[in-house]
Amino acid sequence: MDSFDQHILTLLQRDASISLKDLAEAVNLSTTPCWKRVKRLEEDGYIKGRVALLDPVRLGLGLTVFVQLKTQRHDSAWLAQFAATVTAFEEVMEVYRMSGDWDYMLRVVVGDIGAYDRFYKKLITSTDGLSNITSSFAMEQMKYTTAYPVHR
């Protein structure tokens, strides 16, 4: 990946709806070479998709909860079932298998405490083998980005 590719990725992360003409001008390439680079970056897996970023508060989803889980089981069959269960919940935005004191962490987005309570009850009744759960409620979002640093 060269500096043209890095610049293309940086600009697309800021605004994936940028026209090819504007993108090419911004990186100082003509449109055909720029288009070929974008296609190659997609084919090589650097660009996983193009999406619209929505405002969760405007959608009535203003409560972010970080849920940490400990489990009694760690076998591959349990992990596959757990992954299938938690990724099916539309409230779950991210799932991580962790090192340290907690086995898993979820980022859950809901409208309010009542919605979180309903989610929590669905989670514990549909997931066997959980030994401890703790929830931390985000009070203020101080930074949010989906843009990765691409300059090396």
KAHU-V444571 format. One record per pair of residues at least 6 apart in sequence whose C-alpha atoms are under 8 Angstrom apart, sorted by the first residue. I is the first residue (numbers start at 1). GAP is how many residues later the second one is. D is the distance in whole Angstrom. If there is no record, write none. Layout:
I;GAP;D
I;GAP;D
//
This chain:
3;148;8
4;23;6
5;32;7
5;33;8
5;36;8
6;144;6
6;145;6
7;20;6
8;15;7
8;19;7
8;30;8
9;38;8
9;141;7
10;137;8
10;138;8
10;139;8
10;140;7
11;12;7
12;6;7
13;133;7
13;134;6
13;135;8
14;133;7
16;34;6
16;35;7
20;11;6
20;14;8
20;15;7
21;9;8
21;10;6
23;11;8
24;6;6
24;7;5
24;10;6
25;6;8
41;6;6
42;6;7
56;6;6
60;50;8
60;51;5
61;48;6
61;49;5
61;50;4
61;51;7
62;47;7
62;48;7
62;49;5
62;50;7
63;46;6
63;47;5
63;48;6
63;49;6
63;50;8
63;74;7
63;75;7
64;43;7
64;44;6
64;45;5
64;46;7
64;73;6
64;74;6
65;41;8
65;42;6
65;43;5
65;44;6
65;70;6
65;71;6
65;72;5
65;73;6
66;39;7
66;40;6
66;41;5
66;42;6
66;69;6
66;70;5
66;71;6
66;72;8
67;38;5
67;39;5
67;40;6
67;41;7
67;66;7
67;67;6
67;68;4
67;69;6
68;34;6
68;35;7
68;36;6
68;37;4
68;38;6
68;65;6
68;66;5
68;67;6
69;33;6
69;34;6
69;35;5
69;36;6
69;61;7
69;62;8
69;63;6
69;64;5
69;65;7
70;31;8
70;32;5
70;33;5
70;34;7
70;60;6
70;61;5
70;62;5
70;63;6
71;32;7
71;58;6
71;59;4
71;60;5
71;61;7
72;57;5
72;58;6
72;59;6
73;56;6
73;57;8
82;45;7
85;41;7
85;42;7
86;6;7
86;9;8
86;37;7
87;8;7
91;17;5
91;18;5
91;19;6
91;28;8
92;14;7
92;15;6
92;16;4
92;17;7
93;13;7
93;14;6
93;15;6
93;16;7
94;12;6
94;13;5
94;14;7
95;9;7
95;10;6
95;11;5
95;12;7
96;8;6
96;9;5
96;10;6
97;6;6
97;7;5
97;8;7
98;6;5
98;7;7
110;6;6
124;6;8
//
